[in-house]
Amino acid sequence: MPGRSPARLLRPAGSVGIVPNSLPLRLVLASQSPARRKLLQAAGIEPDVLVSGVDESQVVADRAEDLCLELARLKALAVLDRLRATPDERTLVLGCDSVLAFDGEILGKPADAADATDRWRRMRGRSGVLHTGHCLIDVTHETRAEAVASTVVHFADISDEEIAAYVATGEPLAVAGAFTIDGLGGAFLTGIEGDPGTVVGLSLPLLRRLLGELELSITDLWTKVAPGGQEVEHLG
C-alpha cells in the first residue's frame, strides 16, 4: 500500500516541468539505471540523475517487499542530503530499487557470472515475483510517498547454451534477478502478470499514484523535446 510520511529536507535546482500557477518543478532520479531514465523519457519526463552511492549489500530484510522499499528510501534520502535548495523551484527526488523473490529467496544482482548461470538454471521454466520499491520525496513541502509494485514473471525453459550465451553478454550481471525485459533477456520470458515497468525498474502507474499523494499530477512533469533535441518546451 502506498504510504506517506514526513521526510528530511534540503534544497532544489534545475527544471523539468511547470506546476500551473506555481513553482517550476524538477524531478531528480536517484539511480544510475539507464533503463529507468529511458522509461521516464519515453513517458515525456526528463529527469536529472544523481547517483545515490548507497551500499545495497549492507541492507537486509526478511521480505523482498521490505528490502526493496528500504533501499529505495535510502537512495532517495542519500540524494536529498546532497541537494542545495532555492526558493524558486519545487524539487522531487525519486528513489527506486528492485529485487526478485524466487523459490523463497530474495535475489538482487548476481555476484558474478557463475552466480548468474546458477540462477538461470534454477529459474528456467518457472516463475518469480519482481518487486520494485519507490520512494518519492517532495523536498519543498517536506513530505514523501512510497510504495512497492510487484509483477509476476514467467521464465522460458531455455537451454544451457542459451544461458551461457546470455551470461557471456554481461547483461544479467548488472540487473536484479539476472534478467531484463527490455533487453536481451526479454526473449527468455514467456509472460508477465502486472506492469512491465515494474520489471524495468520503475512503475509509471505507481509513480502517478505517488504524485497524487503529494497533490501533483504526472502531467505536471511532462515535457516536449523539439525536433533535433535542441530545446525543451513545457507542456503544462
C-alpha positions, -999 to 999 in steps of 0.1 A, spaced: 0 0 0 13 35 -8 24 54 23 31 90 32 53 103 60 75 134 68 109 134 52 142 152 59 148 181 36 173 201 16 170 223 -15 163 222 -53 179 235 -86 171 228 -124 137 224 -140 117 197 -158 81 209 -159 58 237 -146 31 233 -120 4 256 -132 3 289 -113 31 276 -91 69 269 -90 89 252 -117 90 215 -110 122 194 -111 125 156 -108 158 141 -96 162 104 -102 183 88 -75 195 60 -98 222 53 -123 199 29 -142 197 38 -179 166 17 -182 147 38 -155 158 71 -171 147 59 -206 114 48 -192 107 82 -178 119 99 -210 96 78 -231 68 89 -209 76 126 -215 96 132 -183 132 144 -185 147 138 -150 180 150 -136 201 120 -125 221 119 -92 235 85 -82 229 77 -45 260 57 -38 241 35 -13 258 2 -5 230 -22 -11 248 -51 4 246 -36 39 208 -37 40 190 -69 49 153 -78 53 132 -109 56 107 -99 29 115 -88 -6 89 -60 -4 105 -46 27 140 -48 13 134 -30 -20 114 -3 -3 140 3 23 167 6 -4 146 29 -24 141 51 6 178 51 15 187 61 -21 162 90 -21 174 102 13 211 99 3 205 121 -28 183 145 -8 213 152 16 234 163 -14 209 188 -29 210 226 -25 176 242 -25 164 275 -38 131 292 -31 121 295 -68 117 257 -76 99 227 -63 121 196 -63 111 159 -62 135 131 -55 127 96 -67 145 65 -54 138 30 -68 152 -4 -61 142 -39 -75 146 -74 -62 133 -108 -73 115 -131 -50 121 -166 -62 118 -200 -45 119 -185 -10 150 -163 -18 155 -126 -23 177 -121 -54 193 -88 -63 222 -85 -88 242 -117 -93 277 -118 -76 294 -130 -108 289 -150 -140 287 -183 -121 260 -170 -98 240 -157 -128 244 -191 -146 232 -210 -115 202 -187 -111 191 -192 -147 194 -229 -144 171 -228 -114 147 -202 -128 141 -216 -163 106 -229 -168 95 -214 -135 81 -181 -122 92 -154 -97 79 -121 -85 98 -89 -93 93 -62 -66 103 -26 -72 102 -1 -43 95 35 -50 102 64 -26 92 99 -38 102 129 -17 88 164 -21 118 184 -9 99 217 -8 69 205 11 88 181 34 66 151 26 71 117 10 50 90 -6 63 54 -10 51 20 -21 61 -12 -38 49 -25 -72 50 -63 -78 48 -82 -111 49 -120 -117 75 -130 -142 74 -164 -161 107 -176 -174 112 -197 -205 127 -232 -203 159 -221 -220 189 -244 -228 223 -245 -212 237 -230 -244 213 -200 -243 221 -194 -206 258 -194 -214 254 -171 -243 232 -147 -223 256 -146 -193 285 -140 -216 269 -108 -228 273 -94 -192 237 -81 -192 224 -103 -164 252 -93 -141 240 -57 -139 204 -62 -131 182 -76 -102 172 -112 -108 198 -116 -136 174 -107 -164 158 -78 -183 125 -74 -200 136 -45 -222 169 -60 -234 184 -93 -245 167 -111 -216 132 -103 -230 135 -132 -253 137 -156 -224 105 -146 -207 72 -162 -217 50 -136 -200 43 -114 -170 13 -106 -148 14 -70 -139 31 -37 -150 61 -43 -173 76 -11 -160 80 -27 -126 103 -53 -142 122 -25 -160 127 -9 -125 101 19 -123 63 16 -124 47 46 -141 12 39 -128 26 37 -93 46 69 -98 13 86 -109 -4 74 -77 25 87 -55 25 120 -72 -12 122 -65 -5 117 -28 18 147 -30 -10 167 -47 7 166 -81 -3 152 -114 21 132 -136 12 157 -164 30 184 -144 62 166 -153 56 162 -190 80 180 -213 84 180 -251 117 179 -269 117 200 -300 130 183 -333 167 179 -331 165 177 -293 178 213 -290 153 227 -265 126 216 -241 91 230 -243 70 228 -212 36 212 -219 19 222 -186 
